[in-house]
Amino acid sequence: MVNALIIDALKADLFAEAKALGFAAVGVAQAAEDALRAARLDDWVAGGNHGDMAWMADRLPHRRSPQGLWPEAQSVIALGMSYAPAVDPLTLAAVGDRARISVYAQGGDYHDTVKKALKALARWLVVAAAKRGLGEIGVKVFVDTAPVMEKPLAAAAGLGWQGKHTNVVSRQHGSWLFLGAIYTTLPFAPEPEARDRCGSCRACQDACPTLAFPAPYQLDARRCISYLTIEHKGPIPEEFRVALGNRIYGCDDCLAVCPWNKFADAAARHRAFLPRAELAAPRLAELLTLDDAGFRRLFSGSPIKRIGRDRFVRNCLYAAGNSGDMGLVAVVASLCDDPDAAVAEAAVWALGRLEG
């Protein structure tokens, strides 16, 4: 009983420390396997909905539950950092000579910012537990680079619910949360799971330009613009190219139309995610001229750097083809002989679109 009281007091202090470190949301879930959650993951992968993301299948046993990855884990501390935008992400939809970059990638790399805060919180927890006589505890931190189901765990920890677009929706922060997790050997009491508040709304389903949702709460990544522009290698299938519009890295449409965003306060956004001026509304003409060195300079410290110059310019060429901007013909034509086959093919396609 004494230990339970101590652990409860420690959890309250943990939540306060998380907020001090820049997390807008924090909760706790159990680390044991949830049979329904695991079954949904199995079915999703078995249906091929993960596309070329082979790592989803390769480490499926580890991903099915926290204890599948680390058997000693007792609790999951789920955390969220806000990146709520001050401007409607759909504003640039009809501005052909500009490119649209997903809100999350317009500022600093969330991997670095979230992981730094997670490590600081984990160190604090180890010291705080020892001071309270709980002995040596184990902790592991994760942010989007390990076989961890951050979204279902965040929902189980009460941060929000998984909306019909499959992302976490928070009553306080809308659809704009970066997620991270700390696994620990401490047996914290879990939070009540968040209640689904989507109701009959299907705004996110109707907003998807590539029909990537075969049903509410189901995503076929192979049709998702975020997957196609970031994870997919080689030419993007022609059936999706026009639907890309001027999106060159990710897509915010299903997130941006969520009615719960009206409660999201941009002032709660972590300052590391403030948009860089040159990425908020970049000109396609300038992006198309990037060589590898220029690409690396422009996207230093950005999550965009991970896809490399070739995939990025490929995306920009599809946007150019959709722009109707004849001023881009010369730069597009210059890329028809690009050493990268996908870039050259995208340039030929874009030139054909521009010249009719």
WOHUKA-V429505 format. One record per helix or strand. SS is the DSSP state (hx for helix, st for strand). FROM is the first residue (numbers start at 1). TO is the last residue. If there is no record, write none. Layout:
SS/FROM/TO  SS/FROM/TO
This chain:
hx/2/20  st/25/30  hx/35/46  hx/55/58  hx/60/63  hx/66/69  st/75/82  hx/91/94  st/98/98  st/100/101  hx/103/105  hx/110/131  st/139/142  hx/150/156  st/161/162  st/168/170  st/174/174  st/177/184  hx/203/207  st/215/215  st/218/218  hx/221/223  hx/225/231  hx/238/244  st/247/249  hx/253/256  hx/259/263  hx/266/268  hx/271/273  hx/277/280  st/283/283  hx/284/287  hx/292/298  hx/303/323  hx/326/333  hx/341/354
